[in-house]
Amino acid sequence: MDGSWSESLKPFSQSLAAVGPMLNVVGLFSVIAGLVGGYLIYAVILAFIITILNIYVPFRASKQITTNGGYYTLAGIYLGKKAGIFTSIVYLIYGILAFPSITLFQFTLLNFVLNSLTSLYITIFIMIITVLIIIRGFDLTINYLKYLTFLEITFILILDSLMCLRGNATVPSITIAPMNAWGFWVALLFSLLMFAGLGSSLFISENTNSGKRNVPKGILNAYALSGILMVFSAYSIVKFLGNNISSYASNPYVILNIIGMNFGSMVFYLVILFSLLSSVNLSLAYLNAWRNAIDKMGKDKILIRFGSRDAILLALLMTLLILFISFRFNEGFIGFVMVTGLVSLFYLTVHIISNVSYFKQVLIEMNKYGISIIVASTILLFATVVITIYGDISNMIMESYLYLSLLSLGFISVVIYSIKGNAESVEIQYY
C-alpha cells in the first residue's frame, strides 16, 4: 500500500472506529428511542449538526500542534498547567469508564441469545483478546482498526438498505414539542456521544507522518461519513420498525428478533457478529488513544511511574469489577446506560474545557468565524450537561451524583497536586 495513503488512513480509521457505528445502531439508538421514540431521527440529525461545531477545536488544533496529549495539552498550553492537569484527570476518568461501557454492551448483547454465565465467560474472553491486541503495540492495533472498520461500514450500509426497502412506516413530522422536554435533551446527550470519538485521532498525531495534514483530514472525513451513516441508519430504523419502536425503546435487542423474522436467521446472527466486532473495534480505538495519552502524561511528568500497560490493566480491572456487579445483580443493560451516560458527561466536560482553552487562541487571531463556532458549541454543550444533571437529580437517578462526585475528586486532586508543588514540574510538550 502506498505510504502516504496508509498514513492518511491511520487518523481516519482511528476516528471512524471510535464512533462505533454498529454499536450505536443496536445499542445507543435504543436508549435515544426510549426517550423520544420516532423522533430518534431528529435527535441524530441535530447531534450531527452540533458535532460540526464540536470538532472545530480538534480539527483546527491538529493543524497547529502535534501531540498525543490531545485535549489536556490544549488546556495546558492556553489556560496553564493546572488546567492541563485537571483535564488530564477528567480524561483519565473518561477513558477508564469507556471500556466498561462497551463491555457491558457486549455482555447484554450476548445475554440476549445465551445464558448469563456463558455470556460472562465470552465477554471476558473478548476483553482479554482486546487488551492483548492493544498491549502488542500501536501498529498492530491500527491495522485491526483499518480492516474491521471497512467491514463494519460495508455491513451497516447493506443492513440499512434492507431495512429501508422493507420498512413502510411513516417518519413522524418535525415538531418543536420534543425540544421542550427533558427527555429530548438527554437523548441529545446520548446522540452527541455517538460522535465523541471523532477527535481521538489527535492522540495518535505523533504516530502519524505529516500529522498536521493527515489528522485534520481524517477527522473531517470520518465526521462526514459517520454522520451520513448514522442519519441514514436512524431513518432506516424508524421506517422499518414503525409502531414497534416502542418495544425497541424498552429492549434494544427486540430489533434483532424483528430483523430475524424479516430477513432470516443468517442475517440475525450476522447482526450479532458485526455488533460484537463493532464493540471490539470501538474498544481498540478508545484504548489506543487512551494508551497514547497515558504515555504522554508520563513524559509531561503528570503521571510518575505509571506506564501505558499499567493504564490498560487498570481499565481491565475496572471493567471486570463493573461487569461482575452487573452480572451479580442482573442489571446489564441498566449498567450500560448508566456508565455510558457518565462517559458522555465526561466527554462533554472535556470538550467544554477544550473549547474554553482554544477560545484564547482564536481571540488572539481575531478569527470571528472561530469565535462564533466555539461560543455556539460551548453554550450547547453546557446547556446539555446542565439540563441533563438537573433532570437526572430531580428524577433521583444516581448517574449525576456519580459524575459530580468524580468531577469534585478531580478538582481536589489538582489542589493536592499544587500544594505538594508537583504542578510546577509538569512540562506540557508538543511540536
C-alpha positions in Angstrom: 0.0 0.0 0.0 1.3 3.5 -0.8 2.9 5.1 2.2 1.1 8.4 2.1 -2.3 6.6 1.6 -1.5 4.3 4.5 -0.6 7.3 6.7 -3.8 9.2 5.9 -5.8 6.0 6.7 -4.5 6.0 10.3 -6.3 9.0 11.7 -9.4 8.3 9.5 -9.7 4.7 10.8 -9.0 5.8 14.4 -11.7 8.5 14.3 -14.3 6.4 12.5 -13.7 3.3 14.7 -14.1 5.4 17.8 -17.7 6.3 16.6 -18.7 2.7 16.9 -21.4 2.8 14.2 -22.9 -0.7 14.6 -22.9 -0.4 18.4 -24.8 2.9 18.0 -27.4 1.2 15.8 -28.1 -1.7 18.0 -27.4 -0.3 21.5 -27.3 3.5 21.7 -30.2 4.2 19.3 -32.5 2.2 21.6 -31.7 4.5 24.6 -32.4 7.5 22.4 -35.7 6.0 21.1 -36.7 5.2 24.7 -36.6 9.0 25.4 -38.0 10.4 22.2 -39.5 7.5 20.2 -39.7 8.1 16.5 -38.1 11.5 16.9 -34.8 9.5 17.1 -34.1 10.7 13.5 -34.2 14.3 14.6 -32.1 13.8 17.7 -29.4 12.2 15.5 -29.6 14.9 12.8 -29.3 17.6 15.5 -26.3 15.8 17.1 -24.7 15.6 13.6 -25.2 19.3 13.1 -23.9 20.2 16.5 -20.9 18.0 16.1 -19.5 20.1 13.3 -19.2 22.8 16.0 -17.6 20.4 18.4 -15.0 19.1 16.1 -13.8 22.6 15.1 -11.4 22.7 18.0 -9.7 19.3 17.5 -9.8 20.0 13.7 -8.1 23.4 14.0 -5.7 22.4 16.8 -4.5 19.4 14.9 -3.4 21.7 12.1 -1.2 23.7 14.5 0.2 21.3 17.1 1.3 17.7 17.2 0.8 15.9 20.5 -0.6 12.6 21.8 -1.7 14.6 24.8 -4.7 15.8 22.9 -7.2 17.9 24.9 -5.2 18.2 28.1 -2.3 19.6 26.1 -4.6 22.3 24.7 -5.7 23.2 28.2 -2.1 23.3 29.4 -0.9 25.5 26.6 -3.7 28.1 26.6 -5.0 28.0 30.2 -2.0 26.9 32.2 -0.6 23.8 33.8 -3.3 23.4 36.4 -6.0 23.4 33.7 -3.9 20.8 31.8 -3.6 18.6 34.9 -7.3 18.8 35.6 -8.2 18.0 32.0 -5.9 15.0 32.1 -7.6 13.7 35.2 -11.1 14.1 33.6 -9.8 12.4 30.5 -8.4 9.6 32.7 -11.8 9.0 34.3 -13.4 9.2 30.8 -11.0 6.6 29.5 -11.4 4.2 32.4 -15.2 4.3 32.1 -15.3 4.0 28.3 -14.1 0.4 28.3 -16.7 -0.9 30.8 -19.4 0.9 28.8 -18.5 -1.0 25.7 -18.0 -4.3 27.6 -21.5 -4.1 29.2 -22.9 -3.7 25.7 -21.1 -6.9 24.7 -22.4 -8.7 27.8 -26.0 -7.7 27.3 -26.0 -8.5 23.6 -24.6 -12.0 24.3 -27.1 -12.4 27.2 -29.9 -11.9 24.7 -29.0 -15.1 22.8 -27.1 -17.1 25.5 -27.4 -17.7 29.3 -25.8 -15.2 31.7 -22.9 -17.3 32.7 -21.9 -18.3 29.2 -22.2 -14.6 28.2 -20.0 -13.6 31.1 -17.2 -16.0 30.0 -17.4 -15.0 26.4 -17.3 -11.3 27.3 -14.2 -11.8 29.5 -12.6 -13.7 26.6 -13.3 -10.8 24.2 -11.9 -8.3 26.8 -8.7 -10.3 27.1 -8.2 -10.5 23.3 -8.8 -6.8 23.0 -6.3 -6.0 25.7 -3.7 -8.3 24.2 -4.0 -6.6 20.8 -3.6 -3.2 22.5 -0.6 -4.3 24.5 1.2 -5.7 21.4 1.5 -2.1 20.1 0.2 0.7 18.1 0.9 -0.7 14.6 -1.0 -3.9 15.1 -3.9 -2.0 16.7 -4.2 0.5 13.9 -4.2 -2.3 11.3 -7.1 -4.0 13.1 -8.9 -0.7 13.0 -8.4 -0.2 9.3 -9.8 -3.6 8.3 -12.5 -4.0 10.9 -13.9 -0.5 10.2 -14.2 -1.3 6.5 -16.1 -4.5 7.2 -18.4 -2.8 9.7 -19.3 0.1 7.4 -20.0 -2.2 4.5 -22.3 -4.4 6.6 -24.2 -1.4 8.0 -24.9 0.0 4.6 -26.3 -3.4 3.5 -28.4 -3.7 6.6 -29.8 -0.1 6.4 -30.7 -0.6 2.8 -32.6 -3.8 3.6 -34.5 -2.2 6.5 -35.2 0.9 4.4 -36.6 -1.2 1.5 -38.7 -3.5 3.7 -40.0 -0.7 6.0 -43.2 1.1 5.2 -43.7 3.2 8.4 -44.1 7.0 8.2 -41.4 9.1 9.8 -43.0 11.5 12.2 -43.3 15.1 11.1 -41.0 17.5 12.8 -42.4 19.4 15.8 -41.0 21.7 18.4 -42.7 19.6 21.2 -39.7 17.3 21.9 -37.4 20.4 22.2 -39.3 21.4 25.3 -38.9 18.1 27.0 -36.1 17.0 29.4 -36.1 13.6 27.6 -35.1 15.2 24.3 -32.0 16.9 25.9 -31.0 13.6 27.5 -31.5 12.0 24.1 -29.2 14.6 22.6 -26.6 13.8 25.3 -26.5 10.2 24.1 -26.7 11.3 20.4 -23.7 13.5 20.9 -21.8 10.6 22.4 -22.1 8.8 19.1 -19.6 11.2 17.6 -17.4 11.5 20.7 -14.5 9.6 19.3 -14.0 11.7 16.2 -11.3 13.8 17.9 -9.5 10.7 19.1 -7.1 10.8 16.2 -5.5 13.8 18.0 -4.0 11.2 20.3 -2.2 9.4 17.5 -0.8 12.5 15.8 2.8 11.7 17.0 2.4 8.3 15.4 1.3 9.7 12.0 3.6 11.1 9.4 2.6 14.6 8.3 0.2 14.6 11.2 -0.7 18.3 10.8 -2.1 17.4 7.4 -3.4 13.9 7.8 -5.0 14.2 11.3 -7.4 17.1 10.4 -8.2 15.4 7.1 -9.0 12.2 9.0 -11.3 14.0 11.5 -13.2 15.8 8.8 -13.7 12.7 6.5 -14.7 10.5 9.5 -17.2 13.1 10.6 -18.8 13.3 7.2 -19.0 9.5 6.7 -20.1 8.7 10.2 -22.7 11.4 10.3 -24.3 10.5 7.0 -24.2 6.8 8.0 -25.9 7.5 11.4 -28.6 9.6 9.9 -29.4 7.0 7.3 -29.4 4.3 10.0 -31.8 6.3 12.2 -34.1 6.9 9.3 -34.0 3.2 8.3 -34.8 2.0 11.8 -37.7 4.4 12.2 -39.1 3.5 8.8 -38.5 -0.3 9.4 -39.8 -0.5 13.0 -42.9 1.8 12.8 -45.0 1.1 15.9 -42.5 -1.5 17.1 -40.1 1.3 18.0 -41.8 1.4 21.5 -40.7 -2.2 22.0 -37.2 -1.4 20.7 -37.1 1.5 23.2 -37.7 -0.8 26.2 -35.5 -3.6 24.9 -32.8 -2.8 22.3 -32.5 -6.4 21.2 -36.1 -6.5 20.1 -34.7 -5.2 16.8 -32.7 -8.4 16.4 -35.8 -10.5 16.6 -37.6 -8.3 14.1 -34.7 -8.4 11.7 -34.6 -12.2 12.1 -38.3 -12.5 11.3 -38.0 -10.4 8.2 -34.6 -11.4 6.8 -33.9 -14.9 8.3 -31.6 -16.4 10.9 -28.4 -15.8 8.9 -28.9 -12.0 8.9 -29.9 -12.3 12.6 -26.6 -13.9 13.5 -24.6 -11.6 11.2 -26.1 -8.6 13.0 -24.9 -10.0 16.3 -21.5 -10.8 15.0 -20.9 -7.4 13.5 -22.3 -5.7 16.6 -19.6 -7.6 18.6 -16.9 -6.7 16.0 -18.0 -3.1 16.3 -17.7 -3.1 20.0 -14.2 -4.7 19.8 -13.3 -2.0 17.2 -14.5 0.7 19.4 -12.7 -0.7 22.4 -9.5 -0.8 20.4 -9.9 2.8 19.2 -10.6 4.1 22.7 -7.8 2.2 24.4 -5.4 3.1 21.5 -6.0 6.8 22.1 -6.0 6.4 25.9 -2.8 4.4 25.9 -1.0 7.2 23.9 -2.4 9.9 26.2 -1.1 8.0 29.3 2.4 7.7 27.7 2.3 11.4 27.1 1.2 12.2 30.6 4.3 10.3 31.8 6.6 12.3 29.5 4.9 15.6 30.7 5.5 14.5 34.3 1.8 14.5 35.2 2.0 10.8 36.0 5.0 9.3 37.6 5.9 5.5 37.3 2.6 4.8 35.5 3.1 3.4 32.0 0.5 2.6 29.3 0.4 -1.1 30.2 -0.4 -0.2 33.8 -3.2 2.0 32.5 -4.6 -0.7 30.3 -4.5 -3.2 33.2 -6.3 -0.6 35.4 -9.0 -0.2 32.8 -9.3 -4.0 32.6 -9.7 -4.4 36.3 -12.3 -1.6 36.5 -14.2 -3.2 33.7 -14.1 -6.6 35.3 -15.4 -5.1 38.6 -18.3 -3.3 36.8 -19.1 -6.4 34.7 -19.3 -8.6 37.8 -21.5 -6.2 39.6 -23.9 -6.0 36.6 -23.8 -9.8 36.4 -24.4 -10.3 40.1 -27.5 -8.0 40.1 -28.7 -9.0 36.6 -28.7 -5.3 35.5 -26.5 -5.4 32.5 -28.4 -3.0 30.3 -29.1 -0.6 33.1 -25.4 -0.7 33.9 -24.7 0.0 30.2 -27.0 3.1 30.2 -25.6 4.5 33.4 -21.9 4.0 32.6 -22.5 5.3 29.0 -24.3 8.4 30.4 -21.3 9.0 32.7 -18.9 8.6 29.7 -21.0 11.1 27.7 -21.0 13.7 30.6 -17.2 13.5 30.9 -16.8 13.7 27.2 -18.8 16.9 27.1 -16.8 18.2 30.0 -13.5 17.6 28.3 -14.8 19.3 25.1 -16.1 22.3 27.1 -12.7 22.8 28.7 -11.0 22.4 25.3 -13.3 25.0 23.8 -12.6 27.5 26.5 -8.9 26.8 26.2 -8.7 27.3 22.4 -11.0 30.3 22.6 -8.0 32.2 23.8 -6.1 31.4 20.6 -9.0 32.4 18.2 -9.3 35.7 20.1 -5.6 36.4 19.5 -6.1 35.6 15.9 -9.2 37.7 15.7 -10.9 34.8 14.0 -14.6 35.9 14.0 -15.7 32.6 12.4 -13.8 30.6 15.0 -15.1 32.7 17.9 -18.7 32.2 16.8 -18.4 28.5 16.4 -16.7 27.9 19.8 -19.2 30.1 21.6 -22.1 28.3 20.0 -20.6 24.9 20.7 -19.8 25.7 24.3 -23.3 27.1 25.0 -25.0 24.0 23.5 -22.7 21.5 25.3 -23.0 23.3 28.7 -26.8 23.5 28.3 -27.0 19.8 27.6 -24.9 19.0 30.7 -26.8 21.3 33.0 -30.3 20.2 31.8 -29.3 16.5 32.0 -27.9 16.9 35.5 -31.0 18.9 36.6 -33.4 16.3 35.2 -31.3 13.4 36.5 -31.2 14.7 40.0 -34.9 15.6 40.1 -35.7 12.0 39.0 -33.4 10.7 41.7 -31.0 8.9 39.3 -27.5 8.2 40.7 -25.7 9.0 37.4 -25.4 12.8 38.0 -24.3 12.3 41.6 -21.5 10.0 40.5 -20.5 12.5 37.8 -20.4 15.4 40.2 -18.5 13.4 42.8 -15.9 12.3 40.4 -15.6 15.8 39.0 -15.1 17.1 42.5 -12.4 14.5 43.1 -10.6 15.8 40.0 -10.6 19.4 41.5 -9.4 18.1 44.8 -6.6 16.1 43.1 -5.3 19.3 41.3 -5.4 21.2 44.6 -3.3 18.5 46.4 -1.0 18.3 43.4 -0.4 22.0 43.6 0.1 22.1 47.3 2.8 19.5 47.0 4.5 21.6 44.4 4.2 18.9 41.7 2.3 21.2 39.3 5.4 23.3 38.6 7.4 20.3 37.5 4.9 19.5 34.7 6.1 20.1 31.2 3.4 20.3 28.5 5.3 19.1 25.4 4.2 19.5 21.8 5.6 20.4 18.4 
